[in-house]
Amino acid sequence: MWILHVEDDDGNSSFAARVLESDGHAVVRATNARAALEVLDHWRPDLILLDIGLPDMDGFELVKRARAQGLLDGVPIIAVTGWVGWEFRERARCAGFADFLEKPLRLAELRRAVARVPGTSVRPDSGARGIGG
């Protein structure tokens, strides 16, 4: 599966990429919302792991803008955030996120969340690429 991981913290991004790639997924990394919109303008991932607390705009605003541009049709999104509490979970649910993971990411929870996404087939040319900065 092709996964876009939008995360501004390099340690979190590297951890998730290593886990996902070891499971056979291809990971494209964006370090901010603007870079993610640029990626989505040219490429459609199978799944997006999205940090809600991005430096240039929050993940909710990113989803709103990308949907308005038709860039997310049929793409499931998993919120990955340090913003914990029922209000953020509810906001993510209302915004159409497929799942909600709290930071720090836990290996088993990440794998379970990705496994719940329909079409978890593996693409042959796995590898991380960094975008944005």
Backbone as a chain_set.jsonl record, in Angstrom:
{"seq": "MWILHVEDDDGNSSFAARVLESDGHAVVRATNARAALEVLDHWRPDLILLDIGLPDMDGFELVKRARAQGLLDGVPIIAVTGWVGWEFRERARCAGFADFLEKPLRLAELRRAVARVPGTSVRPDSGARGIGG", "coords": {"N": [[0.842, -1.163, 0.0], [0.462, 2.285, -0.708], [1.462, 4.944, 1.234], [0.924, 8.15, 2.509], [2.634, 10.028, 4.771], [2.18, 12.572, 6.912], [3.959, 14.555, 8.829], [5.616, 16.587, 11.155], [7.648, 16.106, 12.945], [10.743, 14.679, 12.89], [11.684, 12.342, 14.172], [9.304, 10.932, 14.865], [8.282, 10.597, 12.3], [10.293, 9.07, 11.051], [10.236, 6.729, 12.626], [7.605, 5.723, 12.106], [7.819, 5.347, 9.315], [9.848, 3.385, 9.159], [8.576, 1.196, 10.433], [6.285, 0.804, 8.81], [7.432, 0.374, 6.283], [8.863, -1.951, 6.825], [6.778, -3.654, 6.934], [6.148, -3.852, 4.332], [4.999, -1.699, 2.981], [4.922, 1.276, 0.947], [6.232, 4.426, 1.668], [5.645, 7.835, 1.568], [6.867, 10.857, 2.629], [5.817, 13.907, 4.105], [6.583, 17.039, 5.478], [5.028, 19.137, 6.313], [1.849, 20.886, 6.018], [1.542, 22.329, 3.605], [3.381, 21.04, 1.909], [2.195, 18.526, 1.871], [-0.24, 19.076, 0.529], [0.821, 19.726, -1.952], [1.926, 17.259, -2.724], [-0.443, 15.733, -2.834], [-1.695, 16.973, -4.923], [-0.505, 15.891, -7.116], [-0.468, 13.148, -6.839], [-2.105, 10.2, -5.702], [-2.456, 8.718, -2.693], [-2.899, 5.479, -1.028], [-3.548, 5.601, 1.58], [-3.551, 7.996, 4.25], [-1.543, 9.069, 6.849], [-1.915, 11.366, 9.263], [-0.613, 13.987, 11.013], [-2.126, 16.014, 13.385], [-1.307, 18.367, 14.618], [0.28, 20.326, 12.95], [2.875, 22.647, 11.842], [2.257, 24.73, 9.972], [-0.468, 24.704, 9.267], [-3.311, 23.274, 10.863], [-4.141, 19.748, 10.929], [-6.866, 19.332, 10.514], [-7.678, 21.562, 9.043], [-6.073, 21.163, 6.795], [-7.238, 18.807, 5.738], [-9.79, 19.802, 5.156], [-9.202, 21.738, 3.15], [-7.964, 20.105, 1.19], [-10.041, 18.346, 0.56], [-11.892, 20.156, -0.512], [-10.63, 20.74, -2.868], [-10.885, 18.373, -4.163], [-8.996, 16.374, -3.705], [-8.937, 14.189, -2.044], [-10.705, 12.136, -2.511], [-12.061, 9.154, -1.615], [-9.811, 8.394, -0.152], [-8.635, 7.031, 2.753], [-8.046, 8.447, 5.999], [-5.915, 8.586, 8.741], [-5.784, 10.001, 11.847], [-3.004, 11.166, 13.608], [-1.82, 12.071, 16.576], [-0.757, 14.262, 19.227], [-2.635, 15.657, 20.436], [-4.838, 14.992, 22.622], [-7.872, 13.618, 23.973], [-11.433, 13.571, 24.274], [-12.725, 15.515, 22.741], [-11.077, 16.03, 20.547], [-10.999, 13.543, 19.335], [-13.695, 13.297, 18.648], [-13.987, 15.478, 16.916], [-12.273, 14.622, 14.875], [-13.641, 12.321, 14.052], [-16.038, 13.485, 13.096], [-14.966, 14.929, 11.003], [-14.435, 12.961, 9.238], [-12.294, 11.201, 9.508], [-10.705, 8.024, 9.401], [-9.606, 6.712, 11.541], [-8.025, 7.178, 14.783], [-5.068, 7.892, 16.28], [-3.082, 8.162, 19.146], [-0.191, 10.043, 20.065], [2.641, 9.198, 22.035], [3.339, 7.191, 19.168], [2.482, 3.781, 19.085], [3.805, 0.678, 18.273], [2.175, -1.723, 17.834], [-0.412, -0.607, 17.781], [-0.273, 1.142, 15.587], [0.187, -0.688, 13.488], [-2.193, -2.21, 13.66], [-4.15, -0.254, 13.064], [-3.484, 0.436, 10.409], [-3.86, -2.045, 9.214], [-6.607, -2.271, 9.334], [-7.511, -0.762, 7.258], [-9.149, -0.872, 4.186], [-7.956, -2.787, 1.388], [-5.165, -3.383, 1.818], [-2.97, -4.116, 0.291], [0.397, -4.842, -0.739], [2.838, -2.849, -2.274], [5.424, -3.347, -4.696], [7.76, -1.681, -4.838], [8.897, -0.54, -2.339], [9.831, 2.183, -0.242], [11.09, 5.076, 1.425], [10.531, 8.511, 0.857], [11.391, 11.858, 1.249], [9.54, 14.909, 1.592], [9.083, 18.367, 1.431], [9.783, 20.819, 3.97]], "CA": [[0.0, 0.0, 0.0], [1.155, 3.572, -0.733], [1.028, 5.731, 2.386], [1.46, 9.487, 2.715], [2.736, 10.335, 6.196], [2.378, 14.01, 7.096], [4.46, 14.657, 10.209], [6.701, 17.557, 11.222], [8.707, 15.621, 13.825], [11.52, 13.694, 12.141], [11.739, 11.083, 14.912], [8.028, 10.244, 14.674], [8.173, 10.236, 10.885], [11.236, 7.971, 10.785], [9.727, 5.528, 13.287], [6.466, 5.2, 11.344], [8.293, 4.868, 8.012], [10.552, 2.099, 9.352], [7.58, 0.163, 10.738], [5.438, 0.562, 7.638], [8.245, -0.226, 5.22], [9.175, -3.333, 7.198], [5.564, -4.412, 6.637], [6.007, -3.917, 2.88], [4.319, -0.536, 2.419], [5.749, 2.385, 0.452], [5.903, 5.616, 2.445], [6.062, 9.152, 1.116], [6.795, 11.705, 3.818], [5.714, 15.359, 3.965], [6.865, 17.597, 6.791], [4.071, 20.182, 6.654], [0.593, 20.819, 5.265], [1.749, 22.803, 2.228], [4.03, 19.961, 1.162], [1.195, 17.465, 1.683], [-1.142, 19.504, -0.545], [1.574, 19.611, -3.2], [1.974, 15.828, -3.04], [-1.785, 15.284, -3.201], [-2.045, 17.567, -6.213], [0.113, 15.092, -8.177], [-0.414, 11.72, -6.514], [-3.165, 9.745, -4.801], [-2.033, 7.585, -1.856], [-3.932, 4.55, -0.569], [-3.817, 5.944, 2.979], [-2.805, 9.13, 4.791], [-1.341, 9.216, 8.29], [-1.859, 12.818, 9.338], [-0.419, 14.679, 12.281], [-3.075, 17.118, 13.485], [-0.61, 19.569, 15.064], [1.332, 20.735, 12.023], [3.267, 24.031, 12.104], [1.728, 25.744, 9.063], [-1.929, 24.666, 9.435], [-3.586, 22.0, 11.524], [-4.58, 18.668, 10.056], [-8.277, 19.501, 10.16], [-7.717, 22.544, 7.951], [-5.49, 20.494, 5.632], [-8.262, 17.922, 5.175], [-10.85, 20.657, 4.59], [-8.71, 22.31, 1.887], [-7.737, 19.033, 0.214], [-11.36, 17.871, 0.101], [-12.471, 21.199, -1.359], [-9.947, 20.64, -4.159], [-11.116, 17.038, -4.712], [-7.75, 15.618, -3.633], [-9.004, 13.091, -1.073], [-11.816, 11.238, -2.81], [-11.846, 7.744, -1.344], [-8.561, 8.131, 0.554], [-8.82, 7.028, 4.201], [-7.084, 9.253, 6.748], [-5.776, 8.257, 10.156], [-5.205, 11.081, 12.636], [-1.923, 10.776, 14.513], [-1.689, 13.345, 17.258], [-0.562, 14.42, 20.659], [-3.824, 16.35, 20.911], [-5.67, 13.913, 23.14], [-9.13, 14.017, 24.594], [-12.626, 13.191, 23.506], [-13.116, 16.558, 21.785], [-10.305, 15.864, 19.32], [-11.502, 12.305, 18.713], [-14.999, 13.599, 18.057], [-13.742, 16.352, 15.771], [-11.714, 13.78, 13.818], [-14.739, 11.482, 13.554], [-16.925, 14.342, 12.31], [-14.241, 15.333, 9.794], [-14.345, 11.811, 8.352], [-11.086, 10.4, 9.68], [-10.992, 6.596, 9.546], [-9.115, 6.238, 12.838], [-7.38, 8.201, 15.599], [-3.979, 7.333, 17.068], [-2.417, 9.125, 20.009], [1.254, 9.986, 20.208], [3.594, 8.587, 21.105], [2.853, 6.036, 18.413], [2.843, 2.45, 19.558], [3.972, -0.232, 17.147], [1.013, -2.586, 17.613], [-1.576, 0.214, 17.419], [-0.062, 1.601, 14.216], [-0.044, -1.818, 12.58], [-3.626, -2.545, 13.671], [-4.892, 0.794, 12.359], [-3.218, 0.29, 8.973], [-4.469, -3.31, 8.774], [-8.062, -2.088, 9.222], [-7.808, -0.028, 6.035], [-9.394, -1.779, 3.048], [-6.958, -2.812, 0.317], [-3.814, -3.252, 2.371], [-2.001, -4.837, -0.526], [1.75, -4.303, -0.682], [3.431, -2.481, -3.55], [6.765, -3.909, -4.731], [8.889, -0.753, -4.732], [8.825, 0.149, -1.069], [10.937, 3.087, 0.062], [10.649, 6.382, 1.918], [11.044, 9.712, 0.24], [11.014, 13.023, 2.038], [9.034, 16.033, 0.827], [8.803, 19.527, 2.259], [10.839, 21.127, 4.903]], "C": [[0.897, 1.239, 0.0], [0.586, 4.441, 0.378], [1.715, 7.082, 2.368], [1.454, 9.754, 4.207], [3.097, 11.81, 6.324], [2.709, 14.233, 8.564], [5.64, 15.61, 10.235], [7.854, 17.114, 12.124], [9.449, 14.479, 13.133], [11.592, 12.341, 12.851], [10.462, 10.273, 14.744], [7.874, 9.751, 13.239], [9.071, 9.052, 10.548], [10.751, 6.66, 11.395], [8.595, 4.907, 12.467], [6.915, 4.643, 9.998], [8.999, 3.523, 8.141], [9.561, 0.966, 9.59], [6.787, -0.195, 9.486], [6.219, -0.079, 6.494], [8.622, -1.664, 5.554], [7.974, -4.241, 6.969], [5.262, -4.442, 5.14], [5.294, -2.756, 2.232], [5.339, 0.475, 1.902], [5.287, 3.649, 1.159], [6.5, 6.853, 1.788], [5.844, 10.077, 2.305], [6.707, 13.176, 3.425], [5.84, 15.945, 5.36], [5.927, 18.728, 7.202], [2.856, 20.086, 5.733], [0.767, 21.275, 3.819], [2.384, 21.722, 1.358], [3.041, 18.829, 0.9], [0.22, 17.826, 0.57], [-0.461, 19.399, -1.91], [1.649, 18.148, -3.645], [0.614, 15.377, -3.551], [-2.247, 15.854, -4.538], [-1.523, 16.731, -7.38], [-0.002, 13.586, -7.987], [-1.511, 11.361, -5.521], [-2.685, 8.543, -3.996], [-3.205, 6.657, -1.555], [-4.398, 4.9, 0.838], [-2.998, 7.166, 3.35], [-2.758, 8.996, 6.305], [-1.064, 10.69, 8.501], [-1.726, 13.324, 10.76], [-1.404, 15.853, 12.306], [-2.37, 18.424, 13.824], [0.554, 19.945, 14.175], [1.646, 22.219, 12.202], [2.585, 25.076, 11.215], [0.203, 25.803, 9.015], [-2.245, 23.335, 10.07], [-4.155, 20.987, 10.535], [-6.035, 18.763, 9.644], [-8.425, 20.484, 8.995], [-7.132, 21.945, 6.676], [-6.525, 19.6, 4.955], [-9.367, 18.735, 4.507], [-10.426, 21.213, 3.235], [-8.528, 21.241, 0.811], [-9.061, 18.484, -0.313], [-12.017, 18.884, -0.826], [-11.867, 21.169, -2.763], [-10.135, 19.272, -4.811], [-9.9, 16.131, -4.648], [-7.814, 14.393, -2.735], [-10.108, 12.086, -1.353], [-11.423, 9.784, -2.59], [-10.573, 7.405, -0.596], [-8.826, 8.153, 2.059], [-7.685, 7.791, 4.889], [-7.101, 8.809, 8.205], [-5.112, 9.443, 10.842], [-4.148, 10.495, 13.552], [-1.561, 12.051, 15.266], [-1.376, 13.234, 18.74], [-1.727, 15.182, 21.28], [-4.817, 15.292, 21.368], [-6.921, 14.474, 23.797], [-10.287, 13.722, 23.675], [-12.978, 14.225, 22.456], [-12.341, 16.44, 20.476], [-10.719, 14.588, 18.583], [-12.829, 12.564, 17.996], [-14.841, 14.49, 16.826], [-13.176, 15.562, 14.594], [-12.798, 12.885, 13.212], [-15.664, 12.293, 12.65], [-16.278, 14.801, 11.004], [-14.023, 14.166, 8.837], [-13.066, 11.01, 8.439], [-11.481, 8.947, 9.935], [-10.598, 6.07, 10.918], [-8.382, 7.385, 13.516], [-6.333, 7.52, 16.458], [-3.321, 8.436, 17.879], [-0.911, 8.922, 19.963], [1.569, 9.854, 21.681], [2.993, 7.356, 20.44], [3.357, 4.745, 19.041], [2.798, 1.497, 18.376], [2.711, -1.035, 16.845], [-0.209, -1.784, 17.185], [-1.462, 0.73, 15.984], [-0.363, 0.482, 13.234], [-1.514, -2.212, 12.524], [-4.44, -1.533, 12.882], [-4.702, 0.674, 10.847], [-3.881, -0.977, 8.44], [-5.976, -3.192, 8.61], [-8.471, -1.359, 7.952], [-8.043, -1.017, 4.9], [-8.276, -1.67, 2.007], [-5.541, -2.642, 0.815], [-2.796, -4.063, 1.587], [-0.671, -4.104, -0.512], [2.239, -4.009, -2.089], [4.889, -2.925, -3.555], [7.906, -2.936, -4.476], [8.786, 0.11, -3.483], [10.053, 1.028, -0.858], [10.413, 4.435, 0.5], [11.314, 7.492, 1.116], [10.572, 10.882, 1.091], [10.582, 14.171, 1.158], [8.764, 17.17, 1.8], [9.975, 19.833, 3.175], [10.904, 22.56, 5.126]], "O": [[1.957, 1.247, 0.626], [-0.625, 4.65, 0.456], [2.936, 7.165, 2.229], [0.402, 9.713, 4.845], [4.171, 12.242, 5.904], [1.844, 14.113, 9.431], [6.566, 15.472, 9.436], [8.935, 17.7, 12.065], [8.861, 13.441, 12.828], [11.564, 11.3, 12.194], [10.518, 9.066, 14.507], [7.402, 8.641, 12.994], [8.654, 8.135, 9.841], [10.84, 5.606, 10.765], [8.62, 3.713, 12.169], [6.447, 3.584, 9.58], [8.778, 2.623, 7.33], [9.697, -0.11, 9.008], [6.642, -1.371, 9.151], [5.713, -0.975, 5.818], [8.692, -2.507, 4.66], [8.126, -5.454, 6.826], [4.243, -4.992, 4.721], [5.004, -2.812, 1.037], [6.477, 0.518, 2.369], [4.089, 3.917, 1.24], [7.694, 6.909, 1.494], [4.774, 10.082, 2.913], [7.421, 13.637, 2.534], [5.272, 15.416, 6.315], [6.019, 19.226, 8.323], [2.843, 19.299, 4.787], [0.201, 20.673, 2.907], [1.977, 21.513, 0.215], [3.05, 18.237, -0.179], [-0.117, 16.974, -0.252], [-1.091, 19.028, -2.9], [1.453, 17.847, -4.823], [0.525, 14.713, -4.584], [-3.1, 15.268, -5.204], [-2.026, 16.839, -8.498], [0.336, 12.825, -8.894], [-1.808, 12.131, -4.608], [-2.522, 7.457, -4.552], [-4.361, 7.004, -1.797], [-5.504, 4.541, 1.241], [-1.894, 7.363, 2.842], [-3.786, 8.831, 6.961], [-0.084, 11.216, 7.975], [-2.604, 13.118, 11.599], [-1.493, 16.603, 11.333], [-2.792, 19.485, 13.365], [1.705, 19.888, 14.608], [0.792, 22.977, 12.661], [2.356, 26.2, 11.663], [-0.358, 26.865, 8.745], [-1.529, 22.359, 9.848], [-4.592, 21.344, 9.442], [-6.406, 18.329, 8.553], [-9.209, 20.254, 8.075], [-7.646, 22.197, 5.586], [-6.67, 19.632, 3.733], [-9.825, 18.391, 3.417], [-11.198, 21.167, 2.277], [-8.896, 21.45, -0.345], [-9.184, 18.191, -1.502], [-12.634, 18.505, -1.822], [-12.529, 21.534, -3.734], [-9.606, 19.029, -5.896], [-9.778, 15.209, -5.455], [-6.85, 13.631, -2.665], [-10.412, 11.258, -0.494], [-10.562, 9.249, -3.289], [-10.274, 6.225, -0.417], [-9.206, 9.195, 2.594], [-6.54, 7.786, 4.437], [-8.16, 8.675, 8.819], [-4.01, 9.847, 10.468], [-4.36, 9.464, 14.191], [-1.055, 13.003, 14.672], [-1.694, 12.244, 19.398], [-1.8, 15.334, 22.499], [-5.564, 14.755, 20.549], [-6.997, 15.657, 24.128], [-10.134, 13.635, 22.456], [-13.478, 13.872, 21.388], [-12.887, 16.719, 19.408], [-10.779, 14.564, 17.354], [-13.045, 12.1, 16.877], [-15.498, 14.269, 15.809], [-13.552, 15.8, 13.447], [-12.858, 12.716, 11.994], [-16.03, 11.841, 11.565], [-16.97, 15.033, 10.013], [-13.487, 14.354, 7.744], [-12.772, 10.218, 7.543], [-12.477, 8.677, 10.607], [-11.178, 5.101, 11.407], [-8.146, 8.43, 12.911], [-6.664, 6.664, 17.278], [-3.037, 9.516, 17.361], [-0.417, 7.801, 19.84], [0.814, 10.364, 22.509], [2.249, 6.59, 21.053], [4.508, 4.644, 19.468], [1.859, 1.517, 17.581], [2.23, -1.024, 15.712], [-0.964, -2.225, 16.319], [-2.452, 0.751, 15.252], [-1.087, 0.684, 12.259], [-2.029, -2.517, 11.448], [-5.325, -1.91, 12.114], [-5.665, 0.798, 10.09], [-4.409, -0.976, 7.328], [-6.569, -3.935, 7.828], [-9.651, -1.339, 7.603], [-7.222, -1.906, 4.676], [-7.726, -0.593, 1.782], [-4.791, -1.828, 0.276], [-1.868, -4.631, 2.162], [-0.619, -2.892, -0.3], [2.073, -4.828, -2.992], [5.538, -2.885, -2.509], [8.938, -3.341, -3.94], [8.61, 1.326, -3.559], [11.165, 0.667, -1.243], [9.388, 4.892, -0.006], [12.488, 7.416, 0.754], [9.449, 10.87, 1.596], [11.169, 14.403, 0.1], [8.257, 16.932, 2.896], [11.014, 19.174, 3.138], [11.743, 23.028, 5.895]]}, "num_chains": 1, "name": "protein.A"}
